[in-house]
Amino acid sequence: MGIRSIRPEDDAAVAQGIRTVYADYGCTGPGYSPNDPEMDHLSATYSQPGHAYFIWEHEGQILGGCGYGPFGPEEAATCELRKLYLLPAARGQGAGEALMLHTLQHAREAGFRDCYLETVERMTEAVGLYLKHGFEELKAPLFGGGHHACDRWFQRALQLLLCCILVLAPACSGPRIPASPVPVMAPELRRELMEMQLIAEEHREEVIKKGITNLTLAEVYEQRRIYRTHADRLKEIVARYGWPSEQLVGPDGVSAAAAVLINADHDLRFQREGLQLMQAAWAAGEGDGTQLAALTDWVRVAQGLPQVYGTQADFIDGRLQFHPIEDTARVDARRASVGLMSLAEYRRQLEQVYVIRKQ
């Protein structure tokens, strides 16, 4: 008994299983999943980039399946959960939950940030499963959904960036933006950068107070809106001045620019370009090593590579999980070289700060 990826020889059995189960719920005819064009060549469809389909197999019999594929514009990084089904012999064993969680984890690792799905009211077991695992019900389908016969729609975030709050500069005390301790060429630009950093930190404080696993979809999207707006402004600044220097905006202004760039996880290309600029500045003696480590790790994770410093983690279904780290035996030495605490202490503080609260 177990989960594996679909193969071409599975196509007929999976298609028959989907059609049988959906017919049991009256989901036949136009507007339902069994009538999708991909139904008779599922393995070919789900072997494409950004797609995957998994089956639940027991003693050589295929008893269920679940998959995902991209939904909407590429920059939205949203996937759609597709064709979750279980034959009666597999029900009541946790197979549907295992299939769905496996699929969501795979989609998360593939870089998708959100998952959308369409279903029907009478699939009560499935609806309960979605609600149990953090899906929020929408009032209407998202534009681009192809199953017009469905009457319930859900969405959940797959990723919420942990912006390494334990390694970044803390929010300023006293005046909101204190005077620069050193002369700078562009004091207003320094103030603007630090204001963006403070806005993001204030929003992050609200996340911490509520508990990261208790955020609503609207709250996740508000965080992303803030980060996107700030990133767009930083692009304008970099286009005009290059990477901000300490002479231009002071050490705290440089740190604020780095914080904005780290938060711009929706734009990997910009982060890669900015990382090169930060590396050059670091080589010249400017910048913060902890921020350089955080961005280095995030860019590597986004490219499917193991992280170097172990700064990046997600809360996945209530548990803290670090993205893979290369050469873990030496990770604490690398962390120390840029001013980071040990990985064990970092884990402890993350779990303490991002409190997991029961619903």
C-alpha positions as CSV (number, residue, x, y, z in Angstrom):
1,M,0.0,0.0,0.0
2,G,1.4,3.4,-0.9
3,I,1.6,6.5,-3.0
4,R,3.4,6.7,-6.3
5,S,3.4,8.8,-9.5
6,I,1.1,7.9,-12.3
7,R,2.5,5.8,-15.2
8,P,1.1,5.4,-18.8
9,E,-0.1,1.9,-18.0
10,D,-2.3,3.4,-15.2
11,D,-4.3,5.7,-17.5
12,A,-7.3,3.4,-18.2
13,A,-7.7,2.3,-14.6
14,V,-7.4,5.8,-13.2
15,A,-9.9,7.3,-15.7
16,Q,-12.4,4.5,-15.0
17,G,-12.0,5.1,-11.2
18,I,-12.6,8.8,-11.5
19,R,-15.6,8.4,-13.7
20,T,-17.1,5.7,-11.4
21,V,-16.6,7.8,-8.2
22,Y,-17.9,11.0,-9.7
23,A,-20.9,9.2,-11.1
24,D,-21.7,8.0,-7.6
25,Y,-22.0,11.7,-6.6
26,G,-24.0,12.6,-9.7
27,C,-21.1,14.5,-11.2
28,T,-21.6,13.6,-14.9
29,G,-22.0,15.7,-17.9
30,P,-20.5,19.0,-19.0
31,G,-18.8,21.1,-16.3
32,Y,-17.5,18.2,-14.3
33,S,-13.9,16.9,-14.1
34,P,-14.6,13.5,-15.8
35,N,-15.3,15.3,-19.0
36,D,-12.0,17.1,-19.2
37,P,-10.0,16.5,-22.4
38,E,-7.1,15.1,-20.4
39,M,-9.0,12.1,-19.0
40,D,-7.8,9.5,-21.4
41,H,-4.1,10.4,-21.3
42,L,-3.6,11.6,-17.7
43,S,0.0,10.4,-17.5
44,A,1.0,12.5,-20.5
45,T,-0.8,15.5,-19.1
46,Y,0.7,15.3,-15.7
47,S,4.2,14.6,-16.9
48,Q,4.4,18.2,-18.1
49,P,6.3,20.9,-16.1
50,G,4.2,22.2,-13.2
51,H,2.0,19.1,-13.1
52,A,1.9,15.9,-11.1
53,Y,-0.6,13.1,-10.4
54,F,-0.3,10.5,-7.7
55,I,-2.1,7.2,-7.2
56,W,-2.9,5.1,-4.1
57,E,-2.0,1.5,-4.8
58,H,-2.7,-1.6,-2.8
59,E,-1.7,-5.1,-3.8
60,G,-1.4,-4.0,-7.4
61,Q,-4.8,-2.3,-7.5
62,I,-5.2,1.4,-8.0
63,L,-7.7,2.6,-5.5
64,G,-7.4,6.4,-5.7
65,G,-5.6,9.4,-7.0
66,C,-4.9,13.1,-6.7
67,G,-3.0,15.6,-8.8
68,Y,-2.3,19.3,-9.4
69,G,-1.6,21.6,-12.3
70,P,-1.0,25.3,-12.9
71,F,-4.0,27.6,-12.6
72,G,-4.1,31.2,-14.0
73,P,-1.2,33.3,-15.0
74,E,2.3,32.0,-14.3
75,E,3.2,34.9,-12.1
76,A,0.4,34.1,-9.7
77,A,2.1,30.8,-8.8
78,T,-1.3,29.2,-8.1
79,C,-2.0,25.5,-8.7
80,E,-5.3,23.7,-8.9
81,L,-5.9,20.5,-6.9
82,R,-7.4,18.0,-9.4
83,K,-9.2,14.8,-9.6
84,L,-9.0,13.6,-6.0
85,Y,-10.9,10.3,-5.8
86,L,-11.0,7.1,-3.8
87,L,-12.8,3.9,-4.5
88,P,-14.9,2.5,-1.7
89,A,-12.2,-0.1,-0.8
90,A,-9.8,2.6,0.2
91,R,-12.1,4.8,2.3
92,G,-11.9,5.2,6.0
93,Q,-8.2,4.5,6.1
94,G,-6.8,8.0,5.8
95,A,-5.9,7.4,2.2
96,G,-7.6,10.5,0.8
97,E,-5.9,12.7,3.4
98,A,-2.5,11.1,2.7
99,L,-2.9,11.6,-1.0
100,M,-4.0,15.2,-0.7
101,L,-1.2,16.1,1.7
102,H,1.4,14.4,-0.5
103,T,0.1,16.3,-3.5
104,L,0.1,19.6,-1.7
105,Q,3.7,19.1,-0.4
106,H,4.8,18.3,-3.9
107,A,3.1,21.4,-5.3
108,R,4.8,23.5,-2.6
109,E,8.2,22.1,-3.4
110,A,7.5,22.8,-7.1
111,G,7.2,26.5,-6.2
112,F,3.5,27.1,-6.1
113,R,2.3,29.5,-3.5
114,D,-1.4,28.8,-3.4
115,C,-3.8,26.0,-4.3
116,Y,-7.3,26.4,-5.7
117,L,-10.0,23.7,-6.1
118,E,-13.5,23.3,-7.3
119,T,-15.9,20.8,-5.9
120,V,-19.6,20.2,-5.2
121,E,-21.7,20.4,-2.0
122,R,-22.6,16.7,-2.0
123,M,-19.0,15.6,-1.7
124,T,-19.2,16.2,2.0
125,E,-16.2,14.0,3.0
126,A,-14.0,15.9,0.6
127,V,-15.3,19.3,1.8
128,G,-14.5,18.3,5.4
129,L,-11.0,17.3,4.4
130,Y,-10.3,20.6,2.7
131,L,-11.6,22.6,5.6
132,K,-9.5,20.5,8.1
133,H,-6.4,21.3,6.2
134,G,-6.6,25.1,5.9
135,F,-8.6,25.6,2.7
136,E,-10.9,28.7,2.9
137,E,-14.2,28.7,1.0
138,L,-14.6,31.4,-1.7
139,K,-17.9,33.0,-2.6
140,A,-17.3,32.5,-6.3
141,P,-15.0,30.6,-8.6
142,L,-11.7,32.2,-9.6
143,F,-11.6,33.4,-13.2
144,G,-10.3,30.6,-15.5
145,G,-12.0,27.7,-13.7
146,G,-13.3,25.2,-16.2
147,H,-15.8,23.3,-14.1
148,H,-18.9,25.4,-14.3
149,A,-21.1,22.7,-12.7
150,C,-19.3,22.9,-9.4
151,D,-20.9,24.9,-6.6
152,R,-18.2,25.2,-3.9
153,W,-14.7,26.7,-4.4
154,F,-11.7,26.7,-2.0
155,Q,-8.2,28.1,-1.8
156,R,-5.3,27.9,0.6
157,A,-1.8,29.3,0.8
158,L,1.0,26.8,0.4
159,Q,3.8,29.0,1.4
160,L,4.3,32.0,3.7
161,L,7.8,33.3,3.7
162,L,9.5,33.2,7.1
163,C,11.6,36.3,6.6
164,C,14.2,35.3,9.1
165,I,13.0,37.8,11.7
166,L,15.5,36.4,14.1
167,V,18.5,37.4,11.9
168,L,17.3,40.7,10.5
169,A,17.7,44.1,12.1
170,P,14.9,44.7,14.7
171,A,12.5,47.5,14.4
172,C,13.7,50.9,15.5
173,S,12.8,52.2,18.9
174,G,12.3,55.8,19.8
175,P,11.5,58.0,16.8
176,R,9.9,56.0,14.0
177,I,12.9,56.8,11.7
178,P,15.8,58.0,13.8
179,A,18.4,60.4,12.4
180,S,21.3,58.7,10.6
181,P,24.3,58.3,12.9
182,V,26.5,59.1,9.9
183,P,26.2,61.7,7.1
184,V,24.4,60.4,4.0
185,M,24.0,61.7,0.5
186,A,20.3,60.9,0.2
187,P,18.6,61.3,3.6
188,E,15.1,61.1,2.1
189,L,15.8,57.9,0.3
190,R,17.2,56.5,3.5
191,R,14.0,57.4,5.2
192,E,11.9,55.8,2.5
193,L,13.8,52.6,2.6
194,M,13.5,52.4,6.4
195,E,9.8,53.2,6.3
196,M,9.3,50.2,3.9
197,Q,11.2,48.0,6.3
198,L,9.2,49.1,9.3
199,I,5.8,48.6,7.5
200,A,6.8,45.0,6.7
201,E,8.1,44.4,10.3
202,E,4.8,45.7,11.8
203,H,2.8,43.4,9.6
204,R,5.1,40.5,10.6
205,E,4.5,41.3,14.2
206,E,0.8,40.9,13.6
207,V,1.5,37.5,12.1
208,I,3.5,36.5,15.2
209,K,0.7,37.6,17.5
210,K,-1.9,35.6,15.7
211,G,0.2,32.5,15.0
212,I,1.4,31.7,11.6
213,T,-0.8,28.7,11.2
214,N,-4.0,30.7,12.0
215,L,-3.7,33.3,9.2
216,T,-6.6,33.8,6.8
217,L,-6.0,33.9,3.1
218,A,-6.7,37.6,3.1
219,E,-4.0,38.2,5.6
220,V,-1.5,36.2,3.6
221,Y,-2.4,38.2,0.5
222,E,-2.0,41.4,2.3
223,Q,1.5,40.5,3.3
224,R,2.3,39.7,-0.3
225,R,0.7,43.0,-1.5
226,I,3.0,44.9,0.8
227,Y,6.1,43.0,-0.3
228,R,5.2,43.4,-4.0
229,T,4.7,47.2,-3.7
230,H,8.0,47.6,-1.8
231,A,9.8,45.5,-4.4
232,D,8.5,47.6,-7.2
233,R,9.9,50.7,-5.6
234,L,13.2,49.1,-4.8
235,K,13.6,48.2,-8.5
236,E,13.2,51.9,-9.4
237,I,15.8,52.8,-6.8
238,V,18.3,50.2,-8.0
239,A,17.7,51.3,-11.6
240,R,18.6,54.9,-10.7
241,Y,21.4,54.5,-8.1
242,G,22.6,50.9,-8.4
243,W,22.6,48.9,-5.1
244,P,22.3,51.5,-2.3
245,S,25.6,52.2,-0.7
246,E,26.4,53.2,2.9
247,Q,27.6,56.6,1.5
248,L,24.2,57.1,-0.1
249,V,21.8,55.9,2.6
250,G,23.9,54.8,5.6
251,P,24.3,51.3,7.0
252,D,20.7,51.2,8.2
253,G,19.4,52.2,4.8
254,V,21.4,49.5,3.2
255,S,20.0,47.0,5.7
256,A,16.5,48.2,4.9
257,A,17.0,47.8,1.2
258,A,18.2,44.2,1.8
259,A,15.2,43.5,3.9
260,V,12.9,44.6,1.0
261,L,14.8,42.5,-1.4
262,I,14.5,39.4,0.8
263,N,10.8,39.9,1.0
264,A,10.5,40.1,-2.8
265,D,10.1,36.3,-3.0
266,H,7.5,36.7,-5.8
267,D,10.2,37.9,-8.2
268,L,13.1,35.4,-8.3
269,R,14.8,37.1,-11.2
270,F,15.0,40.4,-9.2
271,Q,16.2,38.5,-6.2
272,R,19.0,36.8,-8.2
273,E,20.1,40.1,-9.6
274,G,20.0,41.8,-6.2
275,L,21.9,38.9,-4.6
276,Q,24.8,39.5,-7.0
277,L,24.8,43.2,-6.1
278,M,24.7,42.4,-2.4
279,Q,27.6,39.9,-2.8
280,A,29.7,42.6,-4.5
281,A,28.9,45.0,-1.7
282,W,29.8,42.4,0.9
283,A,33.1,41.8,-0.8
284,A,33.7,45.6,-0.5
285,G,33.0,45.6,3.2
286,E,29.4,46.8,3.2
287,G,26.2,45.0,4.2
288,D,24.9,42.5,6.7
289,G,26.1,38.9,6.6
290,T,22.9,37.6,8.1
291,Q,20.8,39.2,5.3
292,L,23.2,37.9,2.7
293,A,22.8,34.4,4.1
294,A,19.0,34.7,4.2
295,L,18.8,35.8,0.5
296,T,21.4,33.2,-0.6
297,D,19.4,30.4,0.9
298,W,16.0,31.7,-0.4
299,V,17.3,32.0,-4.0
300,R,18.8,28.5,-3.8
301,V,15.6,27.0,-2.4
302,A,13.5,28.7,-5.1
303,Q,15.9,27.1,-7.7
304,G,15.5,23.6,-6.2
305,L,18.9,23.6,-4.6
306,P,19.9,22.9,-0.9
307,Q,20.4,26.0,1.2
308,V,23.8,26.9,2.5
309,Y,23.1,28.5,5.9
310,G,19.8,26.9,7.0
311,T,17.8,30.1,7.2
312,Q,14.7,29.0,5.3
313,A,11.8,27.0,6.8
314,D,8.1,26.6,6.4
315,F,5.3,25.6,8.8
316,I,3.7,22.7,6.9
317,D,0.5,21.5,8.5
318,G,1.5,22.9,11.9
319,R,5.1,21.6,11.9
320,L,8.3,23.5,11.3
321,Q,10.3,22.0,8.5
322,F,13.6,23.3,7.2
323,H,14.3,23.1,3.5
324,P,17.2,20.8,2.7
325,I,20.6,22.0,3.8
326,E,23.9,21.0,2.1
327,D,26.7,19.5,4.2
328,T,24.8,19.7,7.5
329,A,27.8,18.8,9.6
330,R,29.4,22.1,8.8
331,V,26.3,24.3,8.7
332,D,26.9,25.9,12.1
333,A,30.4,26.9,11.1
334,R,29.0,28.6,8.0
335,R,26.3,30.2,10.1
336,A,28.9,31.6,12.5
337,S,31.0,33.0,9.7
338,V,28.1,35.5,8.8
339,G,27.0,36.1,12.4
340,L,24.1,33.6,12.7
341,M,23.3,31.6,15.8
342,S,23.5,27.8,15.8
343,L,20.9,25.9,13.8
344,A,19.5,24.3,16.9
345,E,19.0,27.6,18.6
346,Y,17.5,29.1,15.5
347,R,15.0,26.2,15.3
348,R,14.1,26.7,19.0
349,Q,13.5,30.4,18.6
350,L,11.5,30.0,15.4
351,E,9.2,27.6,17.1
352,Q,8.9,29.9,20.1
353,V,8.3,33.1,18.1
354,Y,6.0,31.7,15.4
355,V,3.6,30.2,18.0
356,I,1.4,27.4,16.7
357,R,-2.0,27.9,18.2
358,K,-4.9,25.4,17.9
359,Q,-7.9,26.6,16.1
